Amino acid sequence: MHPCFKKQSMKKKNSSVSKAKDQEKDFHLKKIYEIFEKKLKKHIGKKSFSVGVSGGADSMCLAFFSKLYQAKYKNKVFYFIVDHGLRSNSSKEANTVKKLLNKYNIYGTILKYKGIIPKSNIQSKARDIRYSIIYEKCKKNDVKYFITAHHLDDQIETFLMRLIRGSGLTGLSSMSEINTYKKINIIRPFLTLEKRELLKVTNYIFKKHIKDPSNKNKKFFRTRIRLMIKLMAKEGLSFSKLSKTIDNLNESKKSIEFYTKNAEAKYVRYSKKKCLLKKSIFKKEPKEIVFRSLSQIFVNLGNKNYPPRSKKILNLIAALKNKKFSKSTLGNCLITKLPAYIVFEREKVKI
């Protein structure tokens, strides 16, 4: 057992009841940590990594477990607290989080956002701001891994949000345990764990955490989905069953990705700022493989983290099949048609 666990279990208590409760909490903490440790050993090992700490229950648990992992494997770890400036007391909250972490010798760095505060699509833009700021710090410190505290509740919420919006297989597969943002690997070690399990650890270790008022604001779609989940739970909604559905969709996605990579090797050729796509792909490959191949071209060539919206790519595919098509632009790319190839060129940036 790790010394940090022992430290907690050796606290003097006045009664056998409280001792039993602490032993139960220690057991729970150890069980959750072992899941976390297994994920990090698989993806990171002894390499440097960064941790995003918002101050919420899930991210505080993430920070504490990262410290335990760091103590055991001697990794160099960067703990980043992003102050978005979205709320009037955001700086105060960031400092509170830093002080809470300091108690366990977890030394966080506050990264203050100094750009324009978003007025719409706030939660999504705040995430983009957070990732962008942390990416720059990781790049500066030559760190290739960034771990987040996304958990099973987040996964289920994302699945239902995308289901309502009519997402396809990729969207419904929801979040992956590992993916990339620019050249940073994002690891999500808590995706199989419910928030209540992480909350239990945070309450035991830190006694307190930051509560984001936006989590109860019904103007946000995710908040409304959260409320809907509570109602559906009364009708028998099961996280474990939905999780199995998402896992099955992920397996299907992996199969399609396999065939997409084969198609890319056969039909796609890259140079520095250009890509050639053989027109024969439209006749010889299924629609989904064509769609995914084009999506990946836009990501790779347009220097983007995400391709253009699905509807725009589907419209382009339909246009490319038209004999009258000559050229178009999409996703920072200029698209022209030759007798045997479709040419994708990165658009020149106007200064």
Order of alpha helices (4+ residues) and beta strands (2+ residues): alpha-alpha-beta-alpha-beta-alpha-beta-alpha-beta-alpha-alpha-beta-beta-alpha-alpha-alpha-beta-beta-alpha-alpha-alpha-beta-beta-beta
